[in-house]
Amino acid sequence: MQPLNIGLIGTGFMGKAHAIALKAAPTVFNLPAMPVCDLLAEVDDDLAARKARELGFARATGDWKALVTDPQVDVVDICAPNFLHKEMALAAIAADKHVYAEKPLALSSADAQEMVEAAERAGVKTLVGFNYIRNSATQLAREIIASGEIGELIHFRGRHNEDYMSDPARPLDWHTQRVTAGAGALGDVGSHILNMAEYLTGQRISEVFGQLQTVIPRRPLPDGSGGMGEVENDDQAQALLRFDGGLIGNIETSRVATGRKMGLAYTITGTKGSIIFDQERMSELQLYKQEGPEGRRGFSMLLVGPEHPDYAAFSPAPGHGLGYNDQKIIEIRDLVEGIVGNKPLYPDFHEAWRVNRMIDAIELSHAEGTWMKV
C-alpha cells in the first residue's frame, strides 16, 4: 500500500484527536493508501520531540515552516490557533502540499477567499474539520431529508452551545482576542452549526440578521498578576436565517451556556414530518412522520446501527454507539480517498469560506441592525 505522509502542526486537543484518527483509520477502513504519521511541528524542538514520541510520529521539528516545505510530506495538517491558519496554509500550498485544516478556516472571509484561490490555482486538495457532519445519525438525517420522507422543508433551528468559558475566573487566552481568534463563540462553535445547516438542508443561507453579546467583558490576565483584560469578541450569538430555497430558520451559539457540554443540536421541520438531534446523545435520531391515525402519531427514536452510514465499520452491533474520535476517523477516511482517488472533498476550503462569509455577515448585521446578504 502506498504511503501518504502527514505533517501535523499543533498538538493540543485537536492535534491529538487528529493523531489518534490517523493511527486508527487504517484499522477501521480499507484505505487506498496508508496515512503515515511522518513529521510533527510544535513551538520548540523539545516539545515537538516529546509530542512526536507520545503521538507516534517518526520525526519532529520546532519550525512549522520546515514542515510545510519538507519533501517527504504529502499533506499538511493544521491544528494551530486560528490566526496561524492562513500563513501556514498558503505556505503549504506554495510547496504543492494538500492541506487539511481545522475550523474556522480563517479570521475573515477575505483571508479565506485568498486561501481558496491559492488552492485552486495550485490544484491541491483541501479539507476542513467540520467533523460533526460525519456522525452516523446526522448522515442518516441528511438521507431522510434528501429522500423527501419529511416533505418540503419549512424550518431549520440549530444551536451549538457549550460552557467552556462560563467561569469568569478563566483567564484570557487566544480565543478571546480578535487578532488571534476573530469571532468568539460564533466562529469557534457557531461555525459548526452554520455548516451543518447547509449540509443537512441542501440549501444555501442567503441572508442573516444577527445579534452578538459579550457576557463576561473582562477576564483575568493569563500571567497571574491579578490584572484584568478585555474580552474582544462574542460569548454568545444568535441569527435569523433565510435560505435560497425558501426555507427560514435560526441558529444560536454560546461558550457560556452553563451546563451544556456538547450542545450541538437541530430541529428540522418539513411538511410531512420532522427530525430532532442532539450531539450529546449522538447515537439517537428522533423522527416524526405525519401518517397513520392521529392518536398513533409521535416521534420515534432511531438508534444508529450497522444499517446506517459508516457505523458498520466500527461495530456489527446496533446501539453500541460511536464517539467523538470516530467522527475524525471517518474524516481521515474521506481525506485519504479524496487525495488518492482524486475525488471531491467536503467541506473543502471553498465551503469553509462560505462559513466565514456567514460569520462576517452576522457580525456586520449586528453592527448595523439590519439583514445582511451572505
Phi, psi and omega in degrees: 000133181290145178276153170232101188281127183254133171249116185258127176250114179100133186229030173285206181308310184287321178300318178296319178299318178296316181298316178300315182293322179299320179288324187276329188308316180292342178275345182258318184242153174275091188274151178281353176207159181263113174291121184253125175284090191267301188227136181237137179241136174224186189288340174210167185297319183296312179296320179299316181296319180294315180292326177297320177295315183294321187260358173082034176265144185288325185226163182216153176209149174267011184229106182296333180293329175292326180293313186291340179258000182295128185293340180278340185279129178262323184232129174263122184253110189259111177238033179269169177303157188308318187292346180266347186304312185298307183299316181294315181295316180296322178294319179294317179296320178298332178270010177066038177257148167289152185231129176240114188232153174279166182263163345295155187299319186210175179285339182208164178292330178295317177296318180297321178298319178299321179292319178300311183296322178295317180294321180292321177296320183281339181075024180267158177275146177226149177214141180238140193280057170276073195287341184292339177291348183266001173297138182302322181294320179289322175298322177295317179302318179297320178296318180298316180296313183296331181285347183084010185298328178255015174081199178286132181289136179236342180203140175236128172237122181230150176211149171220096184243132175223172183235026186293346176236026181284342179277116180298343180278351177292128184291164170303146170213189186296336179294338187262002185244135182301319187290337182252335183245334192076233177295161179271245179302325181301320179276321187289309180245331178297332178301327179296314185286332175293315175297318180300321182301315181285323179300315184285317188275337185073012178243154179267137172287121186256331180216150181221152171229110192250158174218130181237153178210138170259108186283321180244091189286340180226140179225161177299145174292148184287350182278359178075012183286345184094352177285166181240150179227164184277136168278127190257000180220182190283143169270330178209156182207156173214158181206140166277146185233142166240133180255157183287347178263009178100348178293146170240166180180193179204157174227153171223152181207146184204149170248006180234027182276086187310124178098342179267121183261319177217063191274047170278123183208157177209151171233124181239122185251132175238177182286344182239003181170186179205165183229139175232136179216145175223121184298336176292344172235065196287355177259008184237140174227125178267131183231128174246132177235127184277076181209159183081178181299145182306320182287354179247006180274151177169167178291135172255148180261115176267120179261120188293147181203194186295348176280352185252162189306126171069350184296317187298336178295337182261325185203142176275357188249125177292154175083353180280337170084154171250167181236180182304311183295334177296326176298322178291325178297317176298321178298319177295319175306311181296321179300309183296313181296324180293318181289309185290320182269003183051048179258154176299141177253143178224134354275129178270188181302325182296317178293321179293328174298320176302317180297317176299323178294321177296317179299312179300319181293320178295317178297317180292322177299316178300316182294325186256351176068036181209168175295144177232138175283147178275000000 
